[in-house]
């Protein structure tokens, strides 16, 4: 769930029917083209190798960063 969906859901639940809410709800969600994956403390960028392969198979450009320790 993204911010737009959450925002529209909260306003709709509160009964807010305004032109702004309808305009936000009518816009298509942006498509993801690039993803940057960051590893945790006791890992490195190679831990994302399977995830990167799946994202690239779906047509998404994915990169794992190597943070210095």
C-alpha positions as CSV (number, residue, x, y, z in Angstrom):
1,X,0.0,0.0,0.0
2,X,1.4,3.4,-0.9
3,X,0.8,6.9,0.5
4,X,-1.7,7.8,-2.1
5,X,-3.9,4.8,-1.3
6,X,-3.6,5.4,2.4
7,X,-4.5,9.1,2.1
8,X,-7.5,8.4,-0.1
9,X,-8.7,5.6,2.2
10,X,-8.4,7.8,5.3
11,X,-10.3,10.7,3.7
12,X,-13.0,8.4,2.3
13,X,-13.5,6.7,5.7
14,X,-13.9,10.2,7.2
15,X,-16.5,11.0,4.6
16,X,-14.5,13.7,2.9
17,X,-15.9,13.9,-0.6
18,X,-14.1,16.8,-2.2
19,X,-12.8,17.5,-5.7
20,X,-9.2,17.0,-4.4
21,X,-10.0,13.5,-3.1
22,X,-11.6,12.6,-6.4
23,X,-8.6,14.0,-8.4
24,X,-6.0,12.1,-6.3
25,X,-8.0,8.9,-6.5
26,X,-8.4,9.2,-10.3
27,X,-4.7,9.4,-11.0
28,X,-2.9,6.1,-11.8
29,X,-0.2,5.1,-9.4
30,X,3.3,5.8,-10.6
31,X,5.2,2.8,-12.1
32,X,8.4,1.8,-10.5
33,X,11.4,1.7,-12.8
34,X,14.4,1.7,-10.5
35,X,15.0,0.1,-7.1
36,X,18.0,0.6,-4.8
37,X,18.4,-2.1,-2.1
38,X,20.4,-1.4,1.0
39,X,21.8,-4.2,3.2
40,X,21.7,-4.4,6.9
41,X,24.5,-4.3,9.5
42,X,25.8,-7.8,9.3
43,X,25.4,-8.4,5.6
44,X,26.6,-7.1,2.2
45,X,25.0,-6.3,-1.1
46,X,25.2,-9.9,-2.2
47,X,22.3,-10.8,0.1
48,X,20.0,-9.2,-2.4
49,X,21.1,-11.4,-5.4
50,X,17.9,-13.4,-5.5
51,X,15.7,-10.4,-5.1
52,X,17.5,-8.5,-7.9
53,X,17.1,-11.4,-10.2
54,X,13.3,-11.5,-9.6
55,X,13.0,-7.7,-10.0
56,X,15.0,-7.7,-13.3
57,X,12.8,-10.6,-14.6
58,X,9.8,-8.3,-13.9
59,X,11.5,-5.5,-16.0
60,X,12.6,-3.4,-13.0
61,X,16.2,-2.1,-12.8
62,X,17.6,-3.1,-9.4
63,X,20.9,-2.2,-7.7
64,X,22.3,-3.2,-4.4
65,X,24.7,-0.7,-2.7
66,X,27.8,-1.7,-0.8
67,X,28.0,0.5,2.3
68,X,31.4,0.7,4.0
69,X,31.7,-0.9,7.4
